[in-house]
Amino acid sequence: MADLLVLEALTAGYGEARVLSGLSLALAEGESLALLGRNGMGKTTLLNSIIGLTRRFGGSLRLGGRDITRLPPEQRAAAGVGWVPQERNIFRSLTVEENLSAVARPGPWTPARALRLFPRLMERPRNLGTRLSGGEQQMLAIARALVLNPRLLLLDEPLEGLAPILAQELLAALGRIVREEGLAAIIVEQNARKILAMTGRAAILERGAIVHQGPSAALAADRAGLERFLGARAGGRSASIG
């Protein structure tokens, strides 16, 4: 399978601070990656670097064979990078329908199809963003990214702060996106076990460098590895995976 995203020796950060150090990573078309690591190890910085929000000190990025290293964020989005940040960034003064129609681009993911993925949103098409729960806002943020019809979806802690029932609904929707639809995705999530169960591959960051890569299923079954890399107790929520 051809590589969709290729990062080569990427060094990036903020101001004069270098967070990522010579990081190289490849993601194939249709592949889903769980990006894990303790707090402050560079996971969000890596997503921000792919979308173009950090200072690059060296290295390169290619998407679908195209060099996007010097493109600003809006051009990377147009090239096919969809991004759902922790802050969600929905238009709170617009309705659910307006949030989707305002950014939709031609492609298989129409606003109507994105809404069908999230039944809770289908029940609230005219609700303003301010009238949605945190979980519904997260669903809307993902739906907004989908109607851009990206080639690659970046999700930064999509389950953070959600009630268990909403987290389960969101996980089911993400499973359909990456498994049934085959959309390539990189997902940062605190709950390692839940995200490993729905992704094909995992990578672990420590101090801005990748220290482990492999199948998600193999890492999920490796209790010692989870404890060593993530401080995660087998069978429980990973308290320090940020």
N, C-alpha and C positions, 0 to 999 in steps of 0.2 A: 504494500500500500504506500502511495506517495506521501511524502511529508507535506503537511499544510503549513505548519509554523516551525521555523528554525531560528534559534537564538545561538549565536556563536560568540564566545568569550565576552559576554556582556558584563560591563562594569557600569553601575548606575547608582544614583542616590539623590540627595537633596542638598542644595547649596554646595558646600565643600565636603560634606559627609558622603562617603562611599558605603553603600549598604550591600550591593551585589558585587561579587568579586570574580570576574572572569567566568561567569556562569554560561554553560552551554546546555541546550535542551531542544529536543525535537518532538513534535506532536503530529501524528499521521492524520490524514483525512478521516473524519468520523470517530476519532479516538477520544476517550474521556480520561482525564487525569485528575486524581486527588492530590492536591498540593498541601502538604502537612509540615508541621514543625512547631516548636515551642514559640511562645510570644516573643516578638521582636527579632525574629530570625530572617525576615525579608520577604515573607509571603505576599503581603499587600504591595510591597515595593515591586515585586516581580510583575504582578498584574498591572500596576500603574506604569511600569516600564513598557509593557506590551501595548498599552493604549496610548502611551506617549506623554505621561505626566511627570516624569522624573528627569533629572539631568543625567545625560549619558556621558561617561568618561571614555568609553571604548567599547568595541564589539559591534555586532550588527544583528538586525532582525529581518527575516524574510517571511512573507505570507503568500502562500501559493506560488512560490518562485519569484515573487516581486520584492525588491528591496524596499522596506518601509522605514528604514533606520532614521531617516531625516524628515519623515512626514509628521505634521502636527496631528493632534488627536482627532480632529474632525475628518481629516483625510484618511486616517487609519480606520475610523468607523465606516467611512464610505467604501473602503477597500474590503470590509467584511469582518471587522472586529466589533462584537457586541459586548457591552460591559454593564454589569450590575454591581455598583459599589455598595459598601456597607451602609452608606447614608441613603440609598435607594434613589434619591434625586427624581422623584415623580413631580409632576406639576400639581401642587396641592390646590390651586385655585381652579383647576379644570376637572371635569367629570371623568369617570373611567373611560368612557367612549372617546372623549376629546383627547385624553392622554395618549391613546393609541393612534387615533387618526392624525394627530399633529405631527407624528414622526414616521408614520408608515411609509415603507418603500415597496415597490413592486416585487412580488415573489410569492412563494407558497404560503408564507405566514401572513395571512390577512388579519385585520383586527377581529373579525368574527371568529376565525379559527383560534386565535390566541385566547379569546374569551372562553371558548369551549373547553380549553385545557383547564380552566379554573372556574368551576361552577359557582363559587362564591361571588366572583366578579360578574358572571352572567346575571346574577340576581340583583346586581347593584350598578347597572350601566350608567345611570345618571347621578350616582353619588359623587360628590366632590372628594378630592383626595383627602381633605381634612376630616371627612366623615367615614374614613376607612380605618379598620384596626391595623395594628402593626403587621400582622400576618397578611392581611389583604393588600396593604401597601407593598409588601415584598412580592406578592403575586403579580401586582400591577407593574412593578419595576421589571420583573422577568418578562412579562407580556410585552412591555415596551421595547425591550431588547430584541425579542423575537420578531416583532413586526418590522424591524430594520432589516430582516432577512440576512443575518450574519453568516459567515462561514465558520466563525469561531466565537464561542460564548465564554466570557469570563465572569465568574461569580465569586464575590468576596463575602464569606460567611453568611450564606443565605438563610440559615436556620437560627441565627443569633437572636435571642430574646423572644422566640416564638413559643406559644403554648404548645404542649405535646400534640394535640389533635391537628393544629395548623401545621406544625412541623411535618407530621406524617403526610398530610395532604400535599404539601409542597415537595416532599421527597418523592412521592408517587408521580407528580407531574414532571419533576426533573428526570426521573427514571424513564419516562416515556420520551422525553426530549432526546436523551443521549442514547438510549437503547433502541427504541422503535424508530425514531426519526433519524438517528445516526448523526446528530449534530456534534461536531467536535467541541469539547468543553474543558476548561481548567477550573476546578472548584476548590476554593479554600474553605475549610470548615473545621470548627472546634471538635465536633463529635466524629472522631476518626472512624470508628466502626461503622457508623451509618453511611458515611460517604464512601468508604472502601467497598461496601456491599453493592454500590450502584455504579462504580467506575471500573474501567479495565486496567488502569495502571496507576501507580502511586509514585510520588517523588517527595523526599523529605529534605527540607532546608535546615542548615545550621550555619549561622553567622554569614549569611549571604551566599552560601555554596551548597550544591546538591551533594548530600552524603549517602543517599540511597535512592535507587530506582528499581522498580520491578512490578510484577503483577499485583493488583490490589488484593486478590484473593490470598496470595501467598503471604503478604504482610499482615492481613487480618488474622491469619492462622498462626502467626509468629508472636506469641505472647512476650517472649523475651525481647524480640526486636522492638515491639511497641513500647515496652518499658524502657529499653535502652535509649531509643531515639526520641520518644515523646513523653516519657514519664506517665504512661497510660497503664492503669491497672486492668488486667484482662477482664473483659466482660463488663466494664464500667465506663462512664463518661470520662473523657480525657480532660482533666481540669486545667492542664497547662498547655493545651494545644491551641495556639491563637493564630 
